[in-house]
Amino acid sequence: MAKDHTISRREFIKVTSILGSGFAIGFNSLVASKQQTSNFSPDTFINVLSDETIVLSVAKAEMGQGIWTSLPMLIAEEMEANWDNIKVKQTSKDSFMGTGGSMSIKGYGWEKMRKSGAIAKYMLIEAAALKWKVSPLECDAKNSEVMHKLSGKKASYGSLVKEASKIKIPRKVKLKDPSHFSLLGKDMLRTDSKMKVDGSALFAMDVNLKGMLYAMVERPKYFGSTFKNSNADLIKKEPGIIDVFNIPSGVAVVGKNMWSIIKARNLLQIDWEKKKNPVNADSNIYKRQLFDLVDGKSSTVKKKGKPSKFLSKSKNTFEAKYYLPFQTHAAMEPCNCVVNVSKKTCEIWAGTQNPSNAISRAANVTGLDDDKIKLNLTFLGGGFGRKSFNDFIEDAVHISKKIKSPIKLIFSREDDIKHGFARPASIHKLTADLDGGDINVWKHVVVSPDPLTGNALNEYGADLPGIAKWAVNIGVVKNKLRNTMVADGASEIPYNFHNKLIKASPFETDVPLGFWRAVFNSQNAFANECFIDELADQLKIDPIQLRLNHLNNNSRSSIVIRKAAKESGWKSKLPKGHFQGFAYHHSFGTHVAQVAEISIDSSNQVKVHKVVSAVDCGQTVNPMTIRAQIQGSIIFGLGATIKSEMTVKNGRVNEGNFDDYQVIRMDETPEVYVHIIENQEGPGGVGEPGLPPIAPAIANAVFAASGKRIRKLPILSKDLS
């Protein structure tokens, strides 16, 4: 049933057409501020042109997740727009959180963008009614036309732009009942596909400006080290080199072309002063810290029942520890950008997940006001959290300011892997009381540094709202925030255990940390789902049945688990040498269950043949995108499960390219089947929830195949010998 939605004048406003003659409204994705309407700054626009084109802007970064299609679909659905007339325009203004956390639909688009489409339709209907001197209640809209039911008159949206621009923003609009959707929930081809196939899609590396120079930065070899001296004066004399100089992050090498810079950089010698007392900046030292802390004191994050009392009296406890290593992002496109700093302005071309932060960092470096910084947000060749950090953009701003020319800065693959912001390595100690043949107590202790209040806070700090910036510097607030962050994916485990205790023990490290796809859900899901499989083995019960025993029969969790079991043929006969493993996890508002089918060859290499995934993300926008995102998450997580691991020695990342930080190749990619549960629940995210279950599903399959429990990642052949 359609429902009235109140409209705030601080959220929506008529604006001047951004593309010439037309009718336009602007709105902001943030919560309405107390600013006056005259100061209102929209970040998203609907622009209807007289030639029938409808331009819908997107403020979120398009990095392969399909929001150039799904966000406009939300507007077009409520606007009753002809999809063939839709064009998409990228804007750069966004909230300080940027694009991440699987929030583009769930937290940003679902209501606000639908409201905006409904407003545009209302105003166009009002304009037609005024033109025809009839009641707007007698009019309707469909396929970019307004119709008068009684007279049969019709008017295209394009013909109404002049009249619509005079109509006031309504105080209330009705949003469609989902049963009346004509676009949402249907497979739609992506609006950015053709341009990415034919090469016309703009990435930052494609931008070329008159007089542009190129740059790379040689960063410190060791975490926390400082510059002492270099042979920069000699390098400046190399062919094609314009200048070599220090910037805050390292030594910049500027030249006429990339090949000259690469050759000169290989000759560059820098003496770095190592940090005197590095903090857990070596994988072995770091790992010892993990194992020391996991048996020590920790802070309670969540408690239910009397877990400590039951554990103290238990005669049948079971305990396991799980270790996960550092992971880096290794996006297909290394960090890069183009920057042109002049005396009065600074213009940036970059693929960034955090535009607001990029602007504020550029303003800090140049001394210019934010409104003098223009950011052109390009497509991203993968982000996964790495491009929330705008260190590479700040570097380019420093260089362009110094050299007084446009600069294209490019990370090499080695720069990208060695100087990123890694997912922290973590350890998880889980304990259960199994008295009476059931799980009476579930205890999970998580030990890991927290990227948010460490490196990430330094990266985001300039853009945090004032109260948040103040709060995270208060000890008790900071500690609670850290514990909550580290336990994400552990504290909200959906199984109905009568007694639960979730604890956390964060600590410090000099290893630069950041947000990796699914954040702590990737680690905590592995521990949770491997442990419950081990408990099923202890209790001699089917692992899926044990999970279902601790869930409400009609819960979304149960439904998605049963769907995955059914579609994968759980317990049915498999090809010789093939074995299955199961895992389920709820994150970012979405339930995902996966069954992995694997084999182990004579050299103890794990081969994943098939993954069947059931997903309940609530109401769907574009099922094609959902399937693609789940498939991509599985492949991304598969690499971290059986191949990749970032290691650190004496304050340096050891890995540097795809030869030693391996990812899944095309011939190693399994068949992936995605089954979407249809319901009317609120939308969840889909960019990240497909990742957490894949590692435990594979690990549990390995146990079924070999009888060996996997308690560390990645799963290598030596672990199975």
Secondary structure, 3 states (H helix, E strand, C coil): CCEEEECCCCCEEECCCCCCCEEEEEECCCCCCCCCHHHCCCCEEEEEECCCCEEEEECCCCCCCCHHHHHHHHHHHHHCCCHHHEEEEECCCCCCCCCCCCCHHHHHHCCHHHHHHHHHHHHHHHHHHHHHCCCHHHEEEECCEEEECCCCCEEEHHHHHHHHCCCCCCCEEEECCHHHCCCCCCCCCCCCHHHHHHCCCCEHHHCCCCCCEEEEEECCCCCCCEEEEECHHHHCCCCCEEEEEEECCEEEEEECCHHHHHHHHHHCCEEEECCCCCCCCCHHHHHHHHHHHHCCCCEEEEEECCHHHHHHHCCCEEEEEEEECEECCCCCCCCEEEEEECCCCEEEEECCCCHHHHHHHHHHHHCCCHHHEEEEECECCCCCCHHHCCHHHHHHHHHHHHHCCCEEEECCHHHHHHCCCEECCEEEEEEEECHHHCCCEEEEEEECCCCCCCHHHHHHHHHCCHHHHHHCCCHHHHHHHHHHHHCCCCCCCCCCCCEEEEEEECCCCCCCECCCCCCCHHHHHHHHHHHHHHHHHHHCCCHHHHHHHCCCCCCHHHHHHHHHHHHHCCCCCCCCCCEEEEEEEEECCEEEEEEEEEEECCCCCEEEEEEEEEEECCCCCCHHHHHHHHHHHHHHHHHHHHCCCECEECCEECCCCCCCCCCCCHHHCCEEEEEECCCCCCCCCCCCCCCCCHHHHHHHHHHHHHCCCCCECCCCHHHHC
